[in-house]
Every structure is written in structure tokens, then in C-alpha cells.
Amino acid sequence: MLNRLLRATMTTILAPIAHLFLRLGISPDIVTIVGTLGVSAGALVFFPRGDLWIGVLVITAFVFSDTVDGIMARESGRSSKWGAYLDSTLDRIGDAAIFGGLVIYYAGKGSNQVMAGLALACLILGSVVSYAKARAEGLGFTANVGIAERADRLVAVLVAAFFADLLDSTILLGVVLALLAVASFVTVLQRMLTVRRQALAKGEVAS
């Protein structure tokens, strides 16, 4: 939902940066790769140490590369299936790093098994949300539904982690992680049911 609401606004804000990169001869793929490295470093360097708010700031500095590379690809005429594949694949790495960093922290220095479990549940279910859509499209179906899309999950966990650290409130982040886990599970079910309806309509469900 947030992805649809904010896409136009973020495109307008980030367009000048995309234009600058193009003038400098930087390719969209390089922006995609550097963005993923920055997000992963922010999550896996700072989160395990308990510096959640610093990690969030570093991640935020790089996470918008996902929009910048898209603008660059469209305006330079370099949009391609390879670029879309690279972008989607590296997005999964960045997402896993964010929740994985939280798992490492709470399983270690943070010493909170419940929080570690919630972060792990978000990591696993988030991956299944993405897989459910990708697999559906690979089989000729669509699964563009769900209450917890990627942008929603990222904004929620980053905002919660930032303020949870500043306010020293584990409960705040715990509640958000629990809600994200539930929302991700519901999204998986929504996508499965959507694909099943399409399969039934095409007579492609085994009796």
C-alpha cells in the first residue's frame, strides 16, 4: 500500500539524484548493487551491536536506491528483464539482512529469545511473501494482493527499531514485529487463495 501511495512523491524527490548519476556515467545496476551493500552493512554491522538507531539511519541512506535505479533505467532506456531480476534478487538480500541483524542482536547481546523469534518469523514469512508472488508469476498467474507488501514491512520495522532504541522500548519493536509476522502470514494466504481462484478458473487444479 505504501509503495503505491509514496511512489510518485519519492520519484519526484529522487529524480535529481538519478539525473546526476546518469550524467556521471553511473549505471542503474551499480546503484542497485551499492544500495544493497549499504543496506546490508547498516543492518549487519550496527544492529548486532545494539546500535539500532544508527543502523536505521545508514539503511535509510541507501534504501532509496531501489527507487533511484528504477528512475535511471527508465530515463536512460536501460530497462530490461536482467535489471528487474537483479533488483528483485538484491531486494531479498537487503530485507533478509535487516531482519537477520535483529535476530543476531536479540539472540546474542540483546538476550531476548522472544524478540529473536519474532524477528526470525518476519524474515521467513517476508521471504515467503515474495516467493509466493514470484512463483505465481512464473506459472502464469498474478498475486498482486496482500496487506503487507515489501515497502510496508520495511517502513514499519525501520521506524519501530529507530524509536525503540531511542526510547529504550523493546515492547514497541516487539509489538511491531508481531504485527508484521501476522500481516505477512495473512498476505501469504491472500496470495495463495488468489492464485487458487485463477487456477480454478482455468481448470488447472487437480481433483
C-alpha positions in Angstrom: 0.0 0.0 0.0 2.8 2.5 1.0 4.6 1.6 -2.2 1.7 2.8 -4.3 1.0 5.9 -2.2 4.6 7.1 -2.0 6.0 6.1 -5.4 5.1 9.3 -7.2 6.3 11.5 -4.3 9.6 9.7 -3.9 10.1 9.7 -7.7 9.8 13.5 -7.8 12.2 13.9 -4.8 14.8 11.4 -6.1 14.7 12.3 -9.8 17.5 14.9 -9.5 19.8 12.4 -7.9 19.1 9.9 -10.6 19.8 12.5 -13.3 23.1 13.4 -11.6 24.2 9.7 -11.6 23.3 9.4 -15.3 25.4 12.4 -16.1 28.3 10.9 -14.2 28.0 7.8 -16.3 26.9 5.5 -13.4 24.7 2.6 -14.5 21.5 1.6 -12.7 22.9 -1.8 -11.9 25.8 -0.2 -10.0 23.3 1.8 -7.9 21.3 -1.3 -7.2 24.4 -3.2 -6.0 25.8 -0.3 -3.9 22.4 0.2 -2.4 22.1 -3.4 -1.3 25.6 -3.4 0.1 24.8 -0.2 2.1 21.6 -1.6 3.5 23.2 -4.9 4.4 26.2 -3.2 6.0 23.9 -0.9 8.1 21.9 -3.9 9.3 24.7 -6.4 9.9 27.3 -4.1 11.3 25.1 -1.9 13.6 22.1 -4.0 14.6 24.1 -6.9 16.1 25.9 -4.3 18.3 22.6 -2.9 19.6 23.1 0.4 17.7 19.7 0.2 16.2 19.0 3.9 15.5 22.4 4.3 13.8 21.8 1.2 11.7 18.4 2.6 10.7 20.0 5.9 9.6 22.6 4.1 7.5 20.0 1.8 6.0 17.7 4.7 5.2 20.6 6.5 3.4 20.8 3.5 1.0 17.3 2.0 0.8 16.0 4.6 -1.6 18.5 3.3 -4.2 15.7 1.0 -5.2 13.7 4.0 -6.5 16.8 5.8 -7.9 17.9 2.8 -10.1 14.4 2.5 -11.5 14.2 6.1 -12.5 17.7 5.8 -14.1 16.7 2.7 -16.0 13.6 4.3 -17.4 15.1 7.6 -18.4 18.2 6.0 -19.9 16.3 3.4 -21.8 18.1 0.6 -20.0 15.1 -1.1 -18.5 15.5 -4.8 -19.0 14.5 -8.1 -17.6 18.0 -8.5 -16.3 17.7 -5.2 -14.4 14.4 -6.2 -12.9 15.8 -9.6 -11.9 18.9 -8.1 -10.3 16.8 -5.6 -8.4 14.3 -8.1 -7.1 17.0 -10.6 -6.1 19.1 -8.0 -4.2 16.0 -6.6 -2.5 15.6 -10.0 -0.9 19.2 -9.9 0.4 18.7 -6.4 1.9 15.4 -7.4 3.5 17.0 -10.6 5.0 19.9 -8.5 6.3 17.6 -6.2 8.2 15.6 -8.8 10.0 18.7 -11.1 10.3 20.6 -8.3 12.0 17.8 -8.1 14.6 17.8 -11.9 15.0 21.6 -11.8 15.7 21.2 -9.0 18.2 18.4 -10.4 20.2 19.8 -14.0 20.1 23.1 -12.6 21.4 23.8 -9.3 23.0 20.2 -8.3 23.3 19.4 -11.6 25.1 15.7 -11.8 24.3 14.6 -15.1 22.7 11.1 -13.9 22.1 12.3 -10.9 20.1 14.7 -13.1 18.2 11.9 -15.5 17.4 9.7 -12.6 16.2 12.4 -11.2 14.0 13.1 -14.6 12.6 9.4 -15.2 11.9 9.3 -11.8 10.0 12.4 -12.8 8.0 11.0 -16.2 7.0 7.4 -15.0 6.3 8.7 -12.0 4.4 10.7 -14.3 2.1 7.6 -16.5 1.5 5.5 -13.4 0.7 8.0 -12.5 -2.1 8.3 -16.1 -3.2 4.5 -16.6 -3.4 4.3 -13.7 -5.9 7.3 -14.7 -7.9 6.3 -18.3 -8.2 2.7 -17.3 -9.2 4.1 -15.1 -12.0 6.4 -17.9 -13.1 3.4 -20.1 -13.6 1.4 -17.5 -15.5 -0.7 -16.2 -12.6 -0.8 -12.9 -10.7 -0.6 -12.4 -7.0 -0.5 -8.6 -6.6 -2.5 -8.7 -3.3 -1.7 -8.5 0.3 -1.8 -6.3 3.4 2.0 -6.5 4.0 4.0 -5.6 0.9 7.7 -5.0 1.0 7.5 -1.2 1.4 5.1 -1.6 4.3 7.3 -4.1 6.1 10.4 -2.0 5.7 8.9 1.3 6.8 7.3 -0.4 9.8 10.4 -2.2 11.1 12.8 0.7 10.5 10.6 3.3 12.2 9.9 0.9 15.1 13.6 0.0 15.5 14.7 3.7 15.4 12.2 4.8 18.1 12.5 1.6 20.2 16.3 2.3 20.5 15.9 6.0 21.3 13.1 5.4 23.8 14.7 2.1 25.1 11.4 0.3 24.5 11.8 -3.3 23.5 8.0 -3.6 23.7 7.4 -1.1 20.9 9.6 -3.1 18.5 8.2 -6.4 19.7 4.6 -5.3 19.0 5.5 -4.1 15.5 7.4 -7.4 14.7 4.5 -9.5 15.9 2.1 -7.5 13.8 4.4 -7.8 10.8 4.6 -11.5 11.2 0.8 -11.9 11.4 0.3 -9.5 8.4 3.0 -11.4 6.4 1.2 -14.7 7.1 -2.1 -13.2 6.1 -0.5 -11.9 2.9 0.8 -15.3 2.0 -2.7 -16.8 2.5 -4.2 -14.0 0.4 -1.8 -14.7 -2.5 -2.3 -18.5 -2.3 -6.1 -18.0 -2.4 -5.8 -15.6 -5.3 -3.7 -18.0 -7.3 -6.0 -20.9 -6.5 -9.0 -18.9 -7.8 -7.2 -18.2 -11.0 -6.2 -21.9 -11.3 -9.8 -23.0 -10.7 -11.0 -20.6 -13.4 -8.5 -22.1 -15.9 -9.3 -25.7 -14.8 -5.7 -26.2 -13.6 -6.5 -27.6 -10.1 -6.1 -31.3 -9.7 -9.2 -33.1 -8.4 
